[in-house]
Every structure is written in structure tokens, then in C-alpha cells.
Amino acid sequence: MCGDNVRRQAALTARHAANTSEKQQNRQGTPMGINPKTLPRPTPETQHFWDGTKAGELRLQQCSGCQHIYFPPRPFCPACSSRTVNVIKASGRGRLFSYVINHRIPKWETAPYAIAVVELEEGPRLMTNIVGVPQTPEALVLDMPVEVVFDPVSPDITLAKFRPLDSAGASR
């Protein structure tokens, strides 16, 4: 029995040391306190999107056959299955379609924050965060106009987030 307790304590100590070392590396190696485990990993199908965000552009795909504009990126049109697709630069404007305010915050985030779905002027919807406004139901009004802003969270990844526009189309 005593030997089991010693082994269990040794395993807990080793696990704690590994977690502490990993947390220190995350804080030191990743700008803005982002956990590298949660960063997107570009693939050949999504690379154009991540290259666009890094360049300050929101890029979508459009089918050459049926003209359908879609997101997320994939090598074929979800409407007609054509593999003849082009990358286009989106307007970066849309409307807040839905959201949830997250109050259970990981150590690298600030509380609370909105996980949102924005419907772009071009039609597709994407999951994102809303910034530049209090994270409250009073401030996050469904159908409010929003525009894209780019948040460079690592040397390789820039996230597309959205901020509210006033009724005249200017940033708040």
C-alpha cells in the first residue's frame, strides 16, 4: 500500500513538472498569451485563407461553374461539386448572426469573450470573435453590422476577428 502511494505521488510530481514546463514555454514562445495548441494548422486546402489573413485580406472561394461563394475552404464547390474554384477577396463586412459569451476562460484568454458566427455580405458564415465592444448581450446585438480586423497571434497565424460598425458603416 505504501509503495503504491509513493509511485502515485511520483507520477503526480512528474506530471506537474511537465505541465509547468509546458506552460512556461507557451508564455515565453507565443505572442499575446495564445496557447499554441489551440492555433489553427494550415493545410493545402486552407493555406490561401491564412496567407490572406496575414496580408490583411479575408479570402473566400468561389465556384467557376455556379458562382457559389463558400467557407470553409475545400477543393470542390459544396453546391455543385465542381473542382474549378477560384480564390476571391471578400469585402470583410457582414452581420452578427449568432454568439455565445464564454465565461469559462482558459489561462491565456481574458474573461468574458464572445464566440460568434458572422454572416458575410458574400453569403458564407464563419466562426470568429467580436472585439472592440463590451462582451455583453446589450452590446452584442444580433444583425449588427461588423467588419473584419486582423489579429496576428503568432509569426505564422493571423486571426480574422470582427468589430462593430455604426449604422452609417463606420467603426465604433
C-alpha positions as CSV (number, residue, x, y, z in Angstrom):
1,M,0.0,0.0,0.0
2,C,2.8,2.4,0.9
3,G,4.6,1.6,-2.3
4,D,1.5,2.5,-4.3
5,N,1.3,5.9,-2.6
6,V,4.9,6.6,-3.3
7,R,4.5,5.7,-7.0
8,R,1.3,7.7,-7.3
9,Q,3.0,10.7,-5.7
10,A,6.0,10.4,-8.0
11,A,3.7,10.3,-11.1
12,L,1.8,13.3,-9.9
13,T,5.0,15.2,-9.3
14,A,6.4,14.3,-12.8
15,R,3.1,15.3,-14.4
16,H,3.1,18.7,-12.6
17,A,6.7,19.4,-13.6
18,A,5.8,18.6,-17.3
19,N,2.7,20.9,-17.2
20,T,4.6,23.7,-15.5
21,S,7.4,23.5,-18.1
22,E,4.9,23.4,-21.0
23,K,3.0,26.5,-19.6
24,Q,6.3,28.4,-19.2
25,Q,7.2,27.6,-22.8
26,N,3.8,28.7,-24.0
27,R,4.0,32.0,-22.3
28,Q,7.5,32.7,-23.5
29,G,7.3,31.3,-27.1
30,T,3.9,32.6,-28.2
31,P,3.0,36.3,-28.5
32,M,-0.1,37.7,-26.8
33,G,-0.6,34.7,-24.4
34,I,-2.1,32.4,-27.0
35,N,-1.8,28.7,-26.4
36,P,0.0,27.2,-29.5
37,K,-2.1,24.0,-29.1
38,T,-5.2,26.0,-30.0
39,L,-3.8,27.7,-33.1
40,P,-5.1,26.7,-36.5
41,R,-2.8,24.5,-38.6
42,P,-2.9,25.5,-42.2
43,T,-3.4,22.7,-44.8
44,P,-3.0,22.8,-48.6
45,E,-6.8,23.5,-48.8
46,T,-6.7,26.4,-46.3
47,Q,-3.3,27.9,-46.9
48,H,-4.8,30.7,-49.2
49,F,-7.1,31.8,-46.3
50,W,-4.2,32.0,-43.8
51,D,-1.9,33.8,-46.3
52,G,-4.8,36.2,-46.9
53,T,-5.3,37.0,-43.2
54,K,-1.6,37.5,-42.8
55,A,-1.8,40.0,-45.7
56,G,-4.8,41.8,-44.2
57,E,-7.4,40.2,-46.6
58,L,-10.3,37.9,-46.0
59,R,-10.2,35.3,-48.8
60,L,-13.0,33.0,-49.8
61,Q,-13.5,30.6,-52.6
62,Q,-15.9,30.9,-55.5
63,C,-17.0,28.2,-57.9
64,S,-16.3,29.0,-61.5
65,G,-19.3,26.9,-62.6
66,C,-22.2,28.0,-60.5
67,Q,-20.6,31.2,-58.9
68,H,-21.3,29.9,-55.3
69,I,-19.1,31.6,-52.7
70,Y,-18.3,29.4,-49.8
71,F,-16.4,28.9,-46.5
72,P,-14.7,26.9,-45.0
73,P,-12.1,26.3,-47.8
74,R,-12.3,23.0,-49.6
75,P,-11.1,21.8,-53.0
76,F,-14.6,21.5,-54.5
77,C,-17.8,23.5,-54.6
78,P,-20.3,22.4,-51.9
79,A,-23.2,23.4,-54.2
80,C,-22.3,21.6,-57.5
81,S,-19.2,19.6,-56.7
82,S,-17.1,21.3,-59.3
83,R,-13.4,21.3,-58.7
84,T,-12.9,24.5,-60.7
85,V,-12.8,27.1,-57.9
86,N,-11.1,30.5,-57.5
87,V,-9.9,32.4,-54.5
88,I,-11.5,35.8,-54.2
89,K,-11.0,38.8,-51.8
90,A,-14.1,39.3,-49.6
91,S,-15.4,42.7,-48.6
92,G,-14.7,41.9,-44.9
93,R,-18.2,43.2,-43.9
94,G,-21.1,41.2,-42.5
95,R,-23.6,40.9,-39.8
96,L,-23.6,39.2,-36.4
97,F,-25.6,36.1,-36.9
98,S,-25.2,34.4,-33.5
99,Y,-23.0,34.3,-30.5
100,V,-22.3,32.9,-27.1
101,I,-20.5,34.7,-24.3
102,N,-17.9,32.4,-22.8
103,H,-17.2,32.9,-19.1
104,R,-15.1,29.8,-18.5
105,I,-11.8,31.2,-19.6
106,P,-8.5,29.3,-20.4
107,K,-5.4,30.8,-18.7
108,W,-4.3,32.5,-21.9
109,E,-7.6,34.5,-22.5
110,T,-9.4,37.3,-20.8
111,A,-12.9,37.0,-19.5
112,P,-15.5,37.0,-20.8
113,Y,-15.3,36.8,-24.6
114,A,-17.8,36.2,-27.4
115,I,-17.6,33.2,-29.7
116,A,-19.6,34.4,-32.7
117,V,-20.9,33.5,-36.1
118,V,-20.7,36.3,-38.6
119,E,-22.6,36.1,-41.9
120,L,-20.5,37.9,-44.6
121,E,-22.0,40.1,-47.3
122,E,-20.9,37.5,-49.8
123,G,-23.1,34.9,-48.0
124,P,-20.9,32.5,-46.1
125,R,-20.8,32.3,-42.3
126,L,-17.7,31.9,-40.2
127,M,-16.9,31.4,-36.6
128,T,-14.9,34.2,-35.0
129,N,-14.7,36.6,-32.1
130,I,-16.2,40.0,-31.7
131,V,-13.8,42.7,-30.4
132,G,-13.9,46.4,-29.6
133,V,-17.2,46.2,-27.7
134,P,-18.2,45.1,-24.3
135,Q,-18.9,41.3,-24.2
136,T,-22.5,41.7,-23.0
137,P,-25.9,40.9,-24.6
138,E,-26.7,44.6,-24.6
139,A,-23.6,45.4,-26.8
140,L,-23.7,42.2,-28.9
141,V,-26.9,42.8,-30.9
142,L,-27.9,40.3,-33.5
143,D,-27.8,41.6,-37.1
144,M,-25.5,44.4,-36.1
145,P,-23.1,45.3,-38.9
146,V,-19.4,44.2,-38.4
147,E,-16.2,44.5,-40.2
148,V,-13.1,42.3,-40.2
149,V,-9.9,43.1,-38.2
150,F,-6.8,41.1,-38.2
151,D,-5.1,39.8,-35.0
152,P,-1.5,38.5,-35.6
153,V,-1.3,35.9,-32.8
154,S,1.9,34.2,-33.9
155,P,4.5,34.7,-36.6
156,D,2.6,32.3,-38.9
157,I,-1.1,32.8,-37.9
158,T,-3.2,35.9,-38.1
159,L,-6.8,35.5,-36.9
160,A,-9.8,37.2,-38.6
161,K,-11.9,38.8,-35.9
162,F,-14.8,41.3,-36.3
163,R,-15.7,44.7,-34.7
164,P,-19.0,46.5,-34.8
165,L,-19.8,49.3,-37.3
166,D,-22.3,52.1,-36.5
167,S,-25.4,52.5,-38.6
168,A,-23.5,54.7,-41.1
169,G,-20.9,51.9,-41.7
170,A,-18.1,53.5,-39.6
171,S,-16.1,51.6,-37.0
172,R,-17.3,52.2,-33.4
